[in-house]
Amino acid sequence: MNRQHKPFAITAKTIGIPQRLFTPLLVVNLRSKYKLAAKYVNALWDTGAATCVMSAELARSLGFDFSHSVPTKSIGHDVVQSSFGYAYVALVSNGDLIETVAAVVDESLGDGYSFIIGMDLISKGSLAISCSPSLTVLSFTIPSAPAIDFVKDLPDDGITKSVLELGINNPEDPRVYYGTEVMDLINS
């Protein structure tokens, strides 16, 4: 029997506007020395995280092998020894799986989730988030879909369409604008 390829794809919807974006996700340990292990978890989508992260509790329950101890420092906390490592993780959605590397951390990730989807995975595909007062939709796919550009479809009314730099950490402009300067900025 020939299996038809399905892209790795996730779409999740919720009523209203959530404070955090979670989706259910099947995390699998394909490299276990003993037997396959998998668990459905709540995964937090975090574009501020460079890498995927899972809790040590989740890693242990699925039999991932990690055993490093490094000094870590949290905001407002002293330096402590923390279990930390990396594990190859398979994520399953829509009948397909993708392998990625996840950092394993000793600390609790947060209330209600044990996996963070970071930019290392997000950058392999396309992520779209649509919000209205009554509905929020998150959709992700690998391979990437065509880029979404809301500015290019604006009518040409003589006002300059600008495309902003993304991910460039330029120094912030220290100036504060007032009165007509603000109006000039809005109309430029």
Secondary structure as the mmCIF struct_conf table of DSSP 4:
data_model
#
loop_
_struct_conf.conf_type_id
_struct_conf.id
_struct_conf.beg_label_comp_id
_struct_conf.beg_label_asym_id
_struct_conf.beg_label_seq_id
_struct_conf.end_label_comp_id
_struct_conf.end_label_asym_id
_struct_conf.end_label_seq_id
HELX_LH_PP_P HELX_LH_PP_P1 ASN A 2 HIS A 5
STRN STRN1 PHE A 8 ILE A 15
BEND BEND1 GLY A 16 GLY A 16
BEND BEND2 GLN A 19 ARG A 20
STRN STRN2 PHE A 22 ASN A 29
TURN_TY1_P TURN_TY1_P1 LEU A 30 ARG A 31
BEND BEND3 LYS A 33 TYR A 34
STRN STRN3 ALA A 37 TRP A 45
TURN_TY1_P TURN_TY1_P2 THR A 47 GLY A 48
BEND BEND4 ALA A 50 THR A 51
STRN STRN4 CYS A 52 SER A 55
HELX_RH_AL_P HELX_RH_AL_P1 ALA A 56 SER A 61
TURN_TY1_P TURN_TY1_P3 LEU A 62 GLY A 63
STRN STRN5 HIS A 68 THR A 72
TURN_TY1_P TURN_TY1_P4 ILE A 75 GLY A 76
BEND BEND5 HIS A 77 HIS A 77
STRN STRN6 VAL A 80 SER A 93
TURN_TY1_P TURN_TY1_P5 ASN A 94 GLY A 95
STRN STRN7 ASP A 96 VAL A 105
BEND BEND6 ASP A 106 GLU A 107
TURN_TY1_P TURN_TY1_P6 ASP A 111 GLY A 112
BEND BEND7 SER A 114 SER A 114
STRN STRN8 PHE A 115 ILE A 117
HELX_RH_AL_P HELX_RH_AL_P2 MET A 119 ILE A 122
TURN_TY1_P TURN_TY1_P7 SER A 123 LYS A 124
BEND BEND8 GLY A 125 GLY A 125
STRN STRN9 SER A 126 SER A 132
TURN_TY1_P TURN_TY1_P8 PRO A 133 SER A 134
STRN STRN10 LEU A 135 ILE A 142
BEND BEND9 PRO A 143 PRO A 143
HELX_LH_PP_P HELX_LH_PP_P2 SER A 144 ILE A 148
TURN_TY1_P TURN_TY1_P9 PHE A 150 ASP A 153
BEND BEND10 LEU A 154 LEU A 154
BEND BEND11 GLY A 158 ILE A 159
HELX_LH_PP_P HELX_LH_PP_P3 THR A 160 LYS A 161
BEND BEND12 LEU A 166 GLY A 167
HELX_LH_PP_P HELX_LH_PP_P4 ASN A 170 ASP A 173
TURN_TY1_P TURN_TY1_P10 GLY A 179 GLY A 179
HELX_RH_AL_P HELX_RH_AL_P3 THR A 180 ASN A 187
#
